[in-house]
Amino acid sequence: MAHIHSDECEMQLNGVSEGMDLLQIDVETDEVEERPGREDAGCSKNVLRKQRNWERQLAAKKSKRKEEKQRRKLNREQESGANADHPQFTKRVMKAITKERLAEAQSTGLKLCVDLSMTDSMSDKEVSRLAGQLRRLYGSNKKATRPFHLFLTDLREDSRLYRECIRMNEGFLNYMMDITEESCLDLFPPEKVVYLTPDAEEALQTVDADKVYVLGGLVDESIQKKLSFSKATELSVHMVRLPIDEFMVKKNNTKNFHSKILAVNQVFDILLTFCNTGSWTEALQAWFPLGKGYVVAQEDSKPLLVPPAQT
């Protein structure tokens, strides 16, 4: 009986062993069958990745075309005299438009120089103020529908003003203007130069596209009188002043203060507005500081002088 019991145990063990072998075969078969599925999943991921990349590229091209369309539309509106704000345009589009206009101005725009040859006679405080005025002047030109072709002349790299402009004005060396150590007469023939100085006898009547206009790079608090007048006389060029006497009158004030001396950026804003509107009244009313003690004469409500169209 004991022998029979032993045989039964052996048969049971053999059955278990065969079952384990069958189970191992099933597991291996499952593993073999799963491998192609994993490869398919990898292929699917690659396809999806490529599709997403293609969709992103397509969206980027679509966005670029849209921005280009917006830029062309804004240019057309600005050229036709539209002055409304366009908040729907992106900063990148606006920056591209500004750069395009400034580049065009460097080819076909009215020419204006800021004569910086007189800074040696200025204090450090005045030099610092002038650097700030040049930044505002450039800012106004950037916003203009038809900007000027700007030149900063007689600006030496070893000068206090040059160092102050770099210190105070971010991106100064990337300004879209001509910065040179040469004088305006090194760049242009004297018969084309028109120097604006408050001490000139003749008033500026219109802006001629064939002329080059020069502003004296001085601050309004300079104690030296007729410095720009003396410089223009030294250069033997045509001198004019803004038509303040022709379009403005003195206004009574408690300090009895009246001055026609303006900062270089204020003179520039007046010229820029006159070129865009043809109205000295509008230009002076917009930019002549009230604190100077002058107001636009009411009877001169219509523009008397119209600048020639820019070419």
Phi, psi and omega in degrees: 000323179297323181295318179297318179299322179294319179296322180296321179295320181296318179298321180294319180295319177299321179297319178296319181297316179296322178298319179296320179297317179296319180297320180295319178299319180296317181297314180298321179297319179297319180297319178296320181289332182282334186300313178301327179296320179295319178296321177298319180297318178298317178298319180297320179296320178297318179297315179296320180297315178297322180294319178295319178298318179296319179295321177296316178298319179296317179295321179296317179296321179295317179296320180296318178297322180294317180294321178296321178295318178297319180298315179295321179296316180295321177299318179296317181294319180294321179295329180274004175097012179286131183243007182290152177287153181232074183294344183284346180276141181286162179297325181294321178294314180298321179295320179294321178296314180300315180297321180295319180293318180294323177294321177295321179297326180291347177258319189232357186284163173298141185263133178220128179251146168251114182281111184252028183278354186254012185289341180295336181270007183254153177283168178299322179296318180292322177298319179296319179295322179295321177301319177293322179293324178294324177296316180291324177299313180295323178298320177295320180294323179297325183277347187289144175294319177234087184288162174279158166272108188266144175229130168257106185260158180057033179257101182277144181292338180264012184272160176297320182295319179300313180296322181290324178296319179292321181291318188269329190250105182299131179073020185305318183289349177259004176302139179275075177208166178267119178250120188215153174276351180283160177271170179297329179282342172287335184262329187224150176293145186300330181290346178264350186272132175237115185261123178269121177218137183296345182266002179289151178281323185274136177272143175290126182261316182212171181249121185260128181294341180273353183259163174243120184263138185238130175251136177286127181279075179230154177266157187288350180262006180298133184275351182273123185274148173055031181291316179291326177297316179296321179295315179296323177296319178298323180281345182058051179241167180293132181245139175218166175234164173295146182281057182291315181296330183280336186236354184229158177229157178290145178245132180297136176214162186296330181273352184051044183253130177218127181215142177252005181277122183241156173291154185299325179288331177290318176299318180297316180299322178295315178297316182298315180293321178298319180296328181276333186247336185076012185236115174293325178302311181294318182294315181290322180294326183284326193236348179283120186298136180297329182292350179280352175085019178233149174227156179292134178293131185296326184291341180264060185274347181249146178294132180263335185236133181239125180288155177293155179294142179285146178252000000 
